[in-house]
């Protein structure tokens, strides 16, 4: 209707809601660029927007999300808030491709069973959670990355979950409580490219492991490119007959954690691994002593270190070393066997270990006498920098 005498016209229809009428993939892309808490809060805009946030292709409950709750004094209800959000996802979880939950509470957070019906999930990262898949769970057939840390399994084992993820390319397992992982379960992961593993996850804590058994397991993954092994609380035994593995041409990066250089068997195992993975380009070794007293270290025979042969290493990093004889012997051997080496990073356990800059220069000068690479240099870094800059 129009008003007389040139008055303003009253529109016959309300303006079109352009944002709400956009394609779902566009809305999902916009929401995906927001922090999760802001994306969820769009549900109060209107009935049309009530479930828009469930179209997100990734759900990340991390430190930032916890900090957001803490700023509003809701951190005590962290678990209840997350659980409530997850319950609202029932029926829509199949659209999500990435799910990350870093539980900051002391007690594990139980996950709703309907989360395990997400067939399109490609990335799953869980920290400090309680997992109980519903009966009939067939696994995540499309999952590419599985990252589990301090996860408690109930009525199901960690190995069973892994064996039902045949497409995995990245597997990270740290301090989980889900029974032993069997070799036959790992054997189904032929596409694995990255493996981060605490060795105690493989078998019961009382079982002793050998270099040969490590090679047997790692040999299951012909496409492996990066390998992190943590020897924390792992009992080792010497091999009667050692068969060196040389069939992993793609393995370029190796990280060895909690290496006790006072343990002769562990030192021998490290040498075996370096010999077996001859195509390595990047190596990190983090030292740790069972008695926390490097002075008690027993020197291994120098014959161990002469077995290395020619290596293709470009970068080597030693973290939290105490400069025991075994550590120094390994440094010299790696320098001598790596003609392509560009950099060796040394992170001492104590900044006072060398008695100042002059002591560091003398130590470096002694090591440089053994280098086979004319361009190799030796630098000192803090333990944090040495570890985080490795990649």
C-alpha positions in Angstrom: 0.0 0.0 0.0 1.2 3.5 -0.8 0.7 6.7 1.3 -0.5 9.9 -0.5 1.3 13.2 -1.0 4.7 11.6 -1.7 5.1 9.8 1.6 7.5 6.9 1.9 6.4 3.5 0.5 5.8 0.7 3.0 7.4 -2.5 1.6 5.0 -5.3 0.9 7.5 -7.9 2.1 10.2 -8.2 4.8 13.8 -8.2 3.5 15.1 -11.6 2.5 17.4 -13.3 5.0 20.3 -13.8 2.6 22.7 -15.4 5.2 20.2 -18.1 6.2 19.4 -18.9 2.6 23.0 -19.6 1.6 23.9 -23.2 0.7 24.7 -25.4 3.7 28.3 -25.9 2.6 28.9 -22.1 2.6 27.4 -21.7 6.1 29.4 -24.7 7.3 32.6 -23.1 5.9 31.8 -19.8 7.7 31.1 -21.5 11.0 34.2 -23.5 10.7 36.3 -20.3 10.8 34.9 -19.4 14.2 36.0 -20.7 17.6 33.8 -23.6 18.5 32.1 -21.7 21.3 31.0 -18.9 18.9 29.8 -21.4 16.3 27.6 -23.1 18.9 26.2 -19.8 20.2 24.7 -19.1 16.7 22.0 -21.7 17.7 20.2 -18.9 19.6 19.7 -16.7 16.6 16.6 -18.3 15.4 14.9 -21.7 15.0 16.5 -21.9 11.5 19.9 -21.6 13.1 19.3 -23.9 16.0 21.2 -26.8 14.4 23.4 -25.1 11.8 26.5 -25.6 14.0 26.1 -29.3 13.8 27.1 -29.1 10.1 30.7 -28.3 11.2 33.2 -30.7 9.6 35.4 -30.4 12.7 34.8 -30.2 16.4 37.7 -29.2 18.6 37.5 -29.0 22.4 41.1 -28.0 23.2 43.0 -25.7 25.6 41.5 -22.6 23.9 38.0 -23.9 24.6 38.9 -24.6 28.2 40.4 -21.1 28.6 37.2 -19.6 27.2 35.2 -21.4 30.0 37.8 -20.5 32.6 37.5 -16.8 31.7 33.7 -17.1 32.4 34.3 -19.1 35.6 32.8 -22.2 34.1 35.9 -24.4 34.1 34.4 -26.6 36.9 31.6 -27.5 34.6 33.9 -28.3 31.6 32.9 -31.9 31.4 29.2 -31.3 31.8 29.2 -28.6 29.1 31.1 -30.7 26.6 28.9 -33.7 27.3 25.8 -31.6 26.7 27.1 -30.4 23.4 28.0 -33.9 22.3 24.5 -35.1 23.2 23.0 -32.5 20.9 25.1 -33.9 18.1 23.1 -37.1 18.1 21.9 -37.7 14.6 24.2 -35.2 13.0 27.6 -36.6 14.0 27.9 -38.4 10.7 28.7 -35.0 9.0 31.8 -34.4 11.1 35.2 -35.4 9.7 37.4 -34.3 12.6 36.8 -34.7 16.4 39.3 -33.4 19.0 38.8 -33.5 22.7 41.5 -32.5 25.2 39.8 -33.0 28.6 41.4 -30.7 31.1 39.7 -32.2 34.1 41.4 -34.6 36.5 38.9 -37.4 35.8 38.4 -38.9 32.4 35.4 -37.6 30.4 33.0 -40.4 29.2 32.1 -40.0 25.5 28.5 -40.6 24.3 28.3 -44.0 22.5 26.7 -42.4 19.4 30.0 -40.7 18.5 31.2 -44.1 17.3 28.6 -44.1 14.6 30.4 -41.4 12.6 31.3 -43.3 9.5 32.9 -40.3 7.8 35.3 -39.4 10.6 38.8 -38.9 9.3 40.7 -37.4 12.3 40.1 -38.5 15.9 42.1 -37.1 18.8 41.3 -37.9 22.4 43.0 -36.9 25.7 41.9 -38.1 29.1 38.7 -39.7 28.0 36.6 -42.8 28.9 35.8 -44.8 25.8 33.0 -47.4 25.6 31.9 -48.1 22.0 28.4 -49.3 21.6 27.7 -53.0 20.7 28.0 -53.7 17.0 30.7 -51.0 16.5 32.3 -51.7 13.1 35.1 -49.3 13.4 36.1 -46.1 11.5 36.7 -47.3 7.9 37.6 -43.8 6.7 39.8 -42.7 9.6 43.2 -41.4 8.6 44.6 -40.1 11.9 44.1 -41.6 15.4 45.7 -39.9 18.4 45.0 -41.4 21.8 46.5 -40.1 25.1 45.5 -41.3 28.5 42.4 -42.9 27.2 40.6 -45.5 29.3 38.8 -48.3 27.4 35.8 -50.2 28.9 34.4 -53.4 27.3 36.7 -52.9 24.4 40.5 -52.9 23.9 42.7 -50.3 22.2 43.9 -53.0 19.9 40.4 -53.8 18.8 39.7 -50.2 17.9 43.0 -49.9 15.9 42.3 -53.1 14.0 38.9 -51.6 12.8 40.6 -48.5 11.3 42.2 -50.1 8.1 42.8 -46.7 6.4 45.0 -45.2 9.1 48.0 -43.3 8.0 48.9 -41.7 11.4 48.7 -43.5 14.7 49.7 -41.9 18.0 49.4 -43.9 21.3 50.5 -42.6 24.7 49.7 -43.9 28.2 46.4 -45.6 27.4 44.6 -48.1 29.6 43.1 -50.5 27.1 44.8 -53.9 27.4 47.7 -55.1 25.3 47.9 -54.4 21.6 48.6 -57.5 19.6 50.9 -57.7 16.6 48.1 -59.3 14.6 46.0 -56.1 15.2 48.8 -53.8 14.1 49.3 -56.0 11.0 46.1 -54.6 9.5 47.6 -51.1 9.2 49.5 -51.5 5.9 49.0 -47.8 5.0 50.6 -46.4 8.1 53.0 -43.5 7.5 53.5 -42.0 11.0 53.7 -44.0 14.2 54.2 -42.5 17.7 54.2 -45.3 20.3 55.1 -46.0 23.9 56.6 -49.5 23.8 54.7 -50.5 26.9 51.5 -50.1 24.9 52.4 -53.2 22.8 52.4 -55.9 25.5 51.9 -56.3 29.2 54.2 -54.3 31.4 55.9 -57.5 32.7 56.8 -58.8 29.3 60.4 -58.2 28.1 60.9 -56.9 24.6 64.0 -57.2 22.3 65.4 -55.4 19.3 64.2 -58.2 17.1 60.6 -57.9 18.4 60.7 -54.1 17.7 61.9 -54.8 14.2 59.1 -57.4 13.6 56.5 -54.8 14.6 57.9 -51.9 12.6 58.4 -54.2 9.6 54.6 -54.4 9.3 54.5 -50.8 8.0 56.4 -50.7 4.6 55.2 -47.1 4.0 56.4 -45.7 7.3 58.0 -42.3 7.1 58.2 -41.1 10.7 58.7 -43.2 13.9 58.6 -42.1 17.5 59.4 -44.8 20.1 59.2 -44.1 23.9 61.2 -46.6 26.0 59.7 -45.4 29.3 59.3 -48.2 31.8 60.1 -50.8 29.1 62.1 -53.9 30.0 64.6 -54.9 27.4 66.4 -58.1 26.8 69.5 -58.8 24.6 69.0 -60.8 21.4 70.6 -64.1 20.9 70.6 -63.7 17.2 69.8 -60.3 15.7 68.3 -59.9 12.3 68.7 -56.3 11.1 65.7 -54.8 9.1 66.6 -52.9 6.0 63.3 -52.8 4.1 61.9 -49.4 5.1 63.2 -47.1 2.4 60.6 -44.3 3.2 61.5 -44.0 6.9 63.3 -40.7 7.2 62.6 -39.5 10.7 63.3 -41.3 14.0 62.8 -40.1 17.5 63.8 -42.2 20.5 62.6 -41.1 24.0 63.7 -42.0 27.5 66.9 -43.7 26.5 68.9 -44.8 29.5 72.6 -44.7 28.4 73.6 -46.4 31.6 71.7 -49.5 30.3 74.0 -51.6 28.1 71.1 -53.5 26.5 69.3 -50.2 25.6 72.4 -48.7 24.1 72.8 -51.8 22.0 69.1 -51.6 20.9 69.7 -47.9 19.8 72.6 -49.0 17.7 70.6 -51.8 16.1 67.8 -49.4 15.2 70.2 -47.0 13.6 71.8 -49.8 11.6 68.4 -51.1 10.5 67.0 -47.8 9.5 69.9 -46.8 7.2 67.8 -44.3 5.2 67.2 -42.0 8.1 67.8 -38.3 7.6 66.6 -36.9 10.9 67.3 -38.3 14.3 66.4 -37.2 17.9 67.4 -39.0 21.1 66.1 -37.9 24.4 68.1 -39.3 27.4 66.7 -40.4 30.7 68.3 -42.4 33.5 66.5 -44.9 35.6 68.4 -44.0 38.7 68.5 -40.3 37.7 72.2 -40.4 38.3 74.3 -40.4 35.1 77.5 -40.8 37.2 76.4 -44.5 37.7 76.5 -45.1 33.9 78.5 -48.1 32.8 80.5 -47.6 29.6 79.6 -50.0 26.8 82.2 -51.6 24.6 83.3 -49.2 21.8 82.7 -52.1 19.5 78.9 -51.3 19.7 79.5 -47.9 18.1 81.7 -49.3 15.3 78.7 -51.3 13.9 76.9 -48.3 12.5 78.3 -48.2 8.9 77.5 -45.4 6.5 74.4 -43.3 7.4 72.4 -40.7 5.5 71.7 -38.4 8.4 71.3 -34.7 7.8 70.3 -33.6 11.3 70.9 -35.2 14.7 69.5 -33.9 18.1 70.5 -35.0 21.6 68.1 -33.8 24.4 68.8 -33.8 28.1 72.2 -35.4 27.8 74.7 -35.6 30.7 77.8 -36.3 28.5 78.4 -39.8 29.8 81.0 -41.8 27.9 78.2 -43.7 26.0 76.6 -40.5 24.9 79.8 -39.0 23.7 80.8 -42.2 21.9 77.5 -42.2 20.0 77.9 -38.6 19.1 81.4 -39.2 17.7 80.2 -42.3 15.8 77.3 -40.5 14.2 79.6 -37.7 13.1 82.1 -40.2 11.7 79.4 -42.2 9.8 77.3 -39.4 8.4 79.0 -37.7 5.5 75.9 -35.8 4.6 75.3 -34.3 8.1 74.5 -30.6 8.3 73.7 -30.0 11.9 74.1 -31.7 15.3 72.0 -30.1 18.1 73.1 -30.7 21.7 70.8 -29.9 24.6 72.5 -30.6 28.0 70.6 -31.5 31.1 72.3 -28.7 32.9 73.5 -25.4 31.5 76.5 -25.6 33.9 77.7 -29.0 32.6 80.6 -27.6 30.5 81.6 -24.8 32.9 80.7 -22.0 30.6 81.4 -21.0 27.0 85.0 -22.1 27.0 84.0 -25.6 28.1 81.4 -25.8 25.3 84.0 -24.7 22.7 86.5 -27.3 23.8 83.8 -30.0 23.8 82.7 -29.0 20.2 86.3 -28.9 19.0 86.8 -32.5 20.3 83.7 -33.7 18.5 84.5 -31.9 15.2 87.7 -34.0 14.9 85.4 -37.0 14.1 83.1 -35.4 11.5 82.9 -36.9 8.1 80.9 -34.1 6.7 82.8 -30.9 5.8 79.7 -28.7 6.4 78.5 -30.3 9.7 78.1 -27.8 12.6 77.4 -28.4 16.3 75.1 -26.0 18.2 73.7 -25.9 21.7 70.1 -25.3 22.4 67.7 -25.5 25.4 65.8 -28.8 25.7 62.5 -27.1 24.7 63.9 -25.5 21.6 65.8 -28.6 20.6 62.6 -30.7 20.8 60.1 -28.4 19.2 62.4 -27.3 16.4 63.1 -30.8 15.3 60.3 -31.0 12.7 
